[in-house]
Amino acid sequence: MDVLVQLEQRLDALAPAERKLARAVLADPEIVLASTITELAQRCATSQATVVRFCRAAGFEGYKAFRLAVASARSREAQALSYLRVSDAEIAADDDVPSLVAKVAYQQMRAIEETAQQLDAAALDHVAHALGAAERVDIYGGGSSALAAADLHQKLTRLDIASSCFMDPHLALTAAGLANKARVAVAFSHSGRTQETVAFLAAARQHGGITVAVTNAPSSPVARAAQILLPTHAREPERRSGAIASRMAQLAIVDYLVVRMLQADVEHLAEPLQRTREAVQALRLDEEFRQ
């Protein structure tokens, strides 16, 4: 896993001093490559002992191993950026259109690749089978996460699996209050700190439902509220107009789930998929209108 994505995911689990150091590294990873442990401590107004604790909390034996991981991540990033003919991943105010497009494409590609590489196959398989066997699936996502929630709802409808996608947290909680062991509740949250999402999962779990969290923060309240975690791995650029990488990672999870469902039960799911495909054909324009 990219060490910078790993850092972002572990922010909630770090002590305050370590979290401050992590934010400094995430804002400018080059300071790690340009600094000894003493210099990094001075630049971040902390102690060498804090830097060592921070490295261990991030999953490394010490500063040397952490520094090598950052160097490796930056090298891979440089190679990918070179392929797209841009110098860095951050969108700048003076970027021309080709550079802007290339940078957004890189962020999206990186999120999908990282999510696929670190995916828990057993957890994905478990969720796919639970969705296929569910009496009903309740789905919630706030803000930009609502896009992935709606996508899952649309795909489940195509497979004739009863589901609801809630935009209103009150309706989501109402549905969660009706949960039982035959129903599945799926929640999307990039930050993992959305209060309404935590409440939705907690209520569904309290009433016996199978609960699933799709989040970029595996140590977050949303992740802890669910029985099953499907983590995304996405770093959002500092300058953005909305979700870019996180949205792509969440949509990728939806696709992995649905394809696995079809693979595992094609005998029963192929027919509704074909019937719904034929049903929407009536909305397509004939060839004569395509001039």
N, C-alpha and C positions, 0 to 999 in steps of 0.2 A: 504494500500500500504506500502511496505517496505520503512521506512523513508530514507534509504540510496539511494534507487532508486529515491525517491521523491526529495532528495537534488540534485542528478545529473541532474534531469530534469529541475530544477529551477535555475541552475547555471547562465544562460543567463539573468535571470530577477533580479539577486542580484546585490547590489551595490558592488564596488570593494573590500572594506574591508570585507564585508559579504561573497563575493565569495572566498576570500583568506581563511577565516575561514572554509567555506564549503569544500574546497579542502583538508584542513588539517584533517577534520573529515572523509572525504571519504578515505583518505590515511591510517588513523588509527582510526577506530571508538572506539577503547578501551580507547582512551584518554578522551572521554566523560564520560565513566563509572568510570574512575579512578580520575576524577577531579571535584572539586566544580566549580562554575561559575568564581570565582576569579582565581583559578588555571588554568582553561582553557584559560582565557584571558591572563594570564601571559605566558603560553606555546605558545600561538599563537601570542604573541607580539601585543595584541590589548586591548581594554577597555571592562569593564563589560557591558557598554551601547551598544557596538557593538554586544556583544554576545546576549543580550536581543533582539536587532533589528533583528539579524540573526535568532533567534528562531521564532520570530513572522513572519518573511518573509518566513520561512519554513512551516508555518501553525500551530504553537503551541503558547499557551498563554505565555509561559515562558520557562526558562531553565529546570525546574523540569519536565514539561510535555515532553519536547524534550528528556531529558535524559531517561525517562521511555520508550519512543518510541524506542530509540536506544537499550536499554536493551531488550525490547521485540523482536526486529528484530534479535538481536544477539542470543537470546534464541531459536527462531525458526530455525535460521541457524544452531545452534549447534545440534539440534534434527535431522535435515535433514542430516547433515554431519555424525552424529553418525550412522544413518541408512546405509549410504554408507561406513562406517568404515574409515573415514578420519578425521583428526583433524581440518583442516581449508580449506577454498575454494581457496586460492591463490596457484598457481602452483609454486613449488620451484625447483631450479636447481638439487637438490638431490632426488627428488621424484622418487620412483620406478614406473614401468609401471602400476601396479594395482591402485596405488594412483593417478597417473596422469589421468588415465581413469575415475576413480571415481569423481575426481574434475571437469573434463570437463563435465561429465554427470550431476553433481549437478548444474553447471552453466547453462546448457541448460534447465534442468527441472525447475529451478527457474525462468528463463526468460519466459518460456511458461506459467507457473502458474500465475505469476504476471500479464502478459499481459491479460490472460483470466479473472482474477479477476477484473481488472480495466477497462475492455472493455466497451465502450459506445455502448450499444446494438442498440439504435435508430440510431446512426451514421452508424454502420455496416449495418443495414437493409437498410438505405437510399442508401449507396454505392452499395450494392448488387443489389437493384432494378435498380439503374442508369446504372450499367454495363450490366444488362440483357436487358435493353431497348436502349442501345447506338447504334448509327449508326456506331461508331468506337471508339476504346479505344486506346489511346496513352500512353505508359508506359516508364518511365525513372528511372534509378538508376545508380549512379556512384560508381565505386570501388566495394566493396563487396556487396553493395545494388543492384548491377546489377543481382545478383543471384536470389533474390526475384522477381525482375522485370521480369526476364526470366521465372520464375516459373508461375507467373500470366499469362504471354503471352501464355505459353504452355497449361495451363488449359482452357483459353478462346478459344483457337483454337480448343480444344477437344469439346467445346460446340457450335462451329460454330459461334462464335462472332468475328467479324473482329477486329483485334488488331495488334499493332506494338510495338516491344520492341527495344528501341534505346540505343546503346552503345556510339554513337557519339553525343556529345552535340549539334553540329551544325545541325545534322539531326533532333534531338529532337526539337530544336527551330523552324526548318522549319515546322515540323508537327504542333507545337503549334500555328504557325501563320495561320494555316488553320482551327483552332478550331471553333466550333459553338455550339449552345445550345443542339445539338443532339449528341455531342461527349464528351467523358470523358477523362481527363488527370490524370493519377495516378503517383505519384513520391514517391520513397523510399529514405530515408536518415536517418541514425542513429543519426548523430550529429545535423542535421537540419541546418547546416551552409554551405552546399555545394553551391557555387555560381551558377553553371550551373543548379542545381535543382531548385533554386529560380527563375532563369530566365525562365526556362521551364514552371513552374506553372504560373508565372506572365503573360507570353505571352498568354498561353491558356485561362486564366481568362479574359484577356483584350479583347479577341476575342469571348467571350461568352461561352466558354467551362465550363463544370462542373469539378472542380479541387479537387483532393484528395491528402492529404499528409499522408504518413505512416512514422512516425518519433518518436524517443525516447525523443525529446526535444519539448514539447508543447508550449514553449514560444519563439521558434527559428524563424529565418527568413523564413525557409521552411514552418513551421506550419502557420505563418501569411500570406504566399502567397496563401494558399489554402482556399477554401470555407469549406471543410469538413476535419476534423482531425481524423485519426485512430492512436492513440498513442501506441507505444510499451513500455514495461517496462523491460529493460535489463541493467545489470551492467557488463561491460566487466572487466575481471581480468587485473591486472597491467602487468603481463607477458603473452603475447599471440603472436602468429604468424600471426594472422588475426582475422576477426570477428568470434566470437564463440556464445555468448549469443544473440547478436543483430541479427545475421542471423536467428537463430531459432525463435526468436520472430516475425520477419518479415514474415517468411515462415508460421508461425501459423496464422497470419492475413490473408494471401492468402487463406489458407485452410478454415478458418471461412467464408470468403466471398464466395468462390465457393460452399461450402456445403449449405450455405443459399440460393444462387442462384438456386441450384437444388431443394431445398425444396420448394421454392416459385413458381417455374415454371417447375415442373418435367414433365408436359404434353408435353412441347415443347423442353426441354433440354435433356430428356432421349434418344430420337432417335439419335441426333448427337453424343452423348456420346457412344452409342452402336455401331454406324457405324464407328466411329474412332477407337474404340477398335478392331473391326473386321478387319479394314484396316491394323493395325500394326501386326496382327496375322501372316501375311505372312513372317514377319522377324524373327519369332520364329523358333528355330530348332526343328525338329521332335524328337520323343522319342529315336529313334535309335542313334542320335548324342549326347545323354546325358550320354554316358558311361564314 
